[in-house]
């Protein structure tokens, strides 16, 4: 990968100066002829709404801050927000909508299956997409030069999960469970493969269909098998339900989740049983110096910058910083700048490799306590 000079974005982004009502008015107003329209594809329906809301909140804040400092190559940024429901077919329809509307820059999608389906359309039509939350290795391994992400990869997450299981729970009975969603299946398979390569075999590896009856039956099966550690890559709501059902039935194994539960919705569903649950998630930039001003602005407005919020901010911020470096709002020079330069973003000073993966620090182990998560430490 060619690494260029570091391009500072500090002068481009600062805490919002406008009132909330004015910011919303600016974002909801119809785009002027000179505006740079950025498509935003997030789930606003379905099981991953909470993550979609986090990403959208971050993108909206980044757009406000960018416009306060002159926009993208001197042009205001406006957003075309579309609901893909984390569904591949819907994501394809959204991608085609952006192409017809001549939207050339997209922040999205959230779920990997949606990103992969839409990215082919973007590649065919010269649209740059940058995801804040799609972790599938396949998304960038195909080598599409217009596809980027600011989050980590699921193969890296699986390696960390397996390493933690091996280091902390080598002598415990481990279960790897999965539901029918692509993300859950992929993470379970990759974690199992990595764990087995280390020389540790799980006691149980099984699939289940989330429902009230099946959740209870699954918990009873885990309990009767003497399972002490349960790894699951499902969404926040289902993970929360399983943890709560188990606690209500007097069963408290060590639960181990993934980035899919990095939302307050998990603790709301699981209640006090969420305390002690482990989780792998990207480095939390809301605790990093590079994001301090943005986090402060979020909190001043009563917002919550946790989870994928800052990653949504970083995705839009990267597009604007690359456009300002290239002195262009066109996708080709923006993609080239993203591949060759490094930028001071809320994630720190980062670039993107030849595949489009961000060079920021990868996954970290966290533990839930009192409704929020913090680094687990050693």
WORAJO-V371308 format. One record per backbone hydrogen bond with DSSP energy under -0.5 kcal/mol. CO is the residue of the C=O (numbers start at 1). NH is the residue of the N-H. If there is no record, write none. Layout:
BEGIN
co=CO nh=NH
co=CO nh=NH
END
This chain:
BEGIN
co=2 nh=4
co=5 nh=342
co=6 nh=8
co=7 nh=344
co=9 nh=12
co=9 nh=13
co=19 nh=23
co=20 nh=24
co=21 nh=25
co=22 nh=26
co=23 nh=27
co=24 nh=28
co=25 nh=29
co=32 nh=35
co=35 nh=37
co=36 nh=38
co=36 nh=78
co=37 nh=39
co=37 nh=105
co=38 nh=80
co=39 nh=107
co=40 nh=42
co=40 nh=82
co=41 nh=109
co=42 nh=44
co=42 nh=84
co=42 nh=85
co=46 nh=49
co=48 nh=52
co=49 nh=53
co=50 nh=54
co=51 nh=55
co=52 nh=56
co=53 nh=57
co=54 nh=58
co=55 nh=59
co=56 nh=60
co=57 nh=61
co=58 nh=62
co=59 nh=63
co=60 nh=64
co=61 nh=65
co=62 nh=66
co=63 nh=67
co=64 nh=68
co=65 nh=69
co=66 nh=69
co=66 nh=71
co=67 nh=70
co=71 nh=73
co=72 nh=75
co=75 nh=72
co=76 nh=36
co=76 nh=78
co=78 nh=38
co=79 nh=81
co=80 nh=40
co=82 nh=42
co=82 nh=84
co=84 nh=87
co=87 nh=91
co=88 nh=92
co=89 nh=93
co=90 nh=94
co=91 nh=95
co=92 nh=96
co=93 nh=97
co=94 nh=98
co=95 nh=99
co=96 nh=100
co=97 nh=101
co=98 nh=103
co=99 nh=102
co=102 nh=104
co=104 nh=128
co=105 nh=39
co=106 nh=108
co=106 nh=130
co=107 nh=41
co=109 nh=133
co=109 nh=134
co=111 nh=115
co=112 nh=116
co=113 nh=117
co=114 nh=118
co=115 nh=119
co=116 nh=120
co=117 nh=121
co=118 nh=121
co=118 nh=122
co=119 nh=123
co=120 nh=124
co=121 nh=125
co=122 nh=127
co=123 nh=126
co=128 nh=106
co=129 nh=148
co=130 nh=108
co=131 nh=150
co=131 nh=151
co=133 nh=135
co=135 nh=154
co=136 nh=139
co=136 nh=140
co=137 nh=140
co=137 nh=141
co=138 nh=142
co=140 nh=143
co=143 nh=145
co=144 nh=147
co=146 nh=129
co=148 nh=131
co=149 nh=358
co=153 nh=157
co=154 nh=158
co=155 nh=159
co=156 nh=160
co=157 nh=161
co=158 nh=162
co=159 nh=163
co=160 nh=164
co=161 nh=165
co=162 nh=166
co=163 nh=167
co=164 nh=168
co=164 nh=169
co=165 nh=169
co=166 nh=170
co=169 nh=172
co=172 nh=174
co=173 nh=228
co=173 nh=229
co=174 nh=203
co=174 nh=204
co=175 nh=177
co=175 nh=231
co=176 nh=206
co=177 nh=233
co=178 nh=208
co=181 nh=185
co=182 nh=186
co=183 nh=187
co=184 nh=188
co=185 nh=189
co=186 nh=190
co=187 nh=191
co=188 nh=192
co=189 nh=193
co=190 nh=194
co=191 nh=195
co=192 nh=196
co=193 nh=197
co=194 nh=198
co=195 nh=199
co=195 nh=200
co=196 nh=199
co=204 nh=176
co=206 nh=178
co=208 nh=210
co=211 nh=215
co=212 nh=216
co=213 nh=217
co=214 nh=218
co=215 nh=219
co=216 nh=220
co=217 nh=221
co=218 nh=222
co=219 nh=223
co=220 nh=224
co=221 nh=225
co=222 nh=227
co=223 nh=226
co=228 nh=254
co=229 nh=175
co=229 nh=231
co=230 nh=256
co=231 nh=177
co=235 nh=239
co=236 nh=240
co=237 nh=241
co=238 nh=242
co=239 nh=243
co=240 nh=244
co=241 nh=245
co=242 nh=246
co=243 nh=247
co=244 nh=248
co=245 nh=249
co=246 nh=249
co=246 nh=251
co=247 nh=250
co=250 nh=252
co=253 nh=255
co=254 nh=230
co=255 nh=278
co=256 nh=232
co=257 nh=280
co=258 nh=261
co=259 nh=262
co=260 nh=236
co=261 nh=263
co=263 nh=266
co=263 nh=267
co=264 nh=268
co=265 nh=269
co=266 nh=270
co=267 nh=271
co=270 nh=273
co=271 nh=274
co=272 nh=275
co=274 nh=277
co=277 nh=368
co=278 nh=257
co=279 nh=366
co=281 nh=364
co=283 nh=285
co=284 nh=287
co=285 nh=288
co=288 nh=291
co=289 nh=292
co=291 nh=295
co=292 nh=296
co=293 nh=297
co=294 nh=298
co=295 nh=299
co=296 nh=300
co=297 nh=301
co=298 nh=301
co=298 nh=303
co=299 nh=302
co=303 nh=305
co=305 nh=310
co=306 nh=309
co=308 nh=312
co=309 nh=313
co=310 nh=314
co=311 nh=315
co=312 nh=316
co=313 nh=317
co=314 nh=318
co=315 nh=319
co=316 nh=320
co=317 nh=321
co=318 nh=322
co=319 nh=323
co=320 nh=324
co=321 nh=325
co=322 nh=326
co=323 nh=327
co=323 nh=328
co=330 nh=334
co=331 nh=335
co=332 nh=336
co=333 nh=337
co=334 nh=338
co=335 nh=339
co=336 nh=340
co=337 nh=341
co=338 nh=352
co=340 nh=4
co=342 nh=7
co=343 nh=345
co=343 nh=350
co=344 nh=9
co=345 nh=348
co=348 nh=345
co=348 nh=350
co=350 nh=343
co=351 nh=359
co=353 nh=356
co=356 nh=149
co=357 nh=353
co=361 nh=283
co=362 nh=283
co=364 nh=281
co=365 nh=376
co=365 nh=377
co=366 nh=279
co=367 nh=374
co=368 nh=276
co=369 nh=372
co=372 nh=369
co=374 nh=367
END
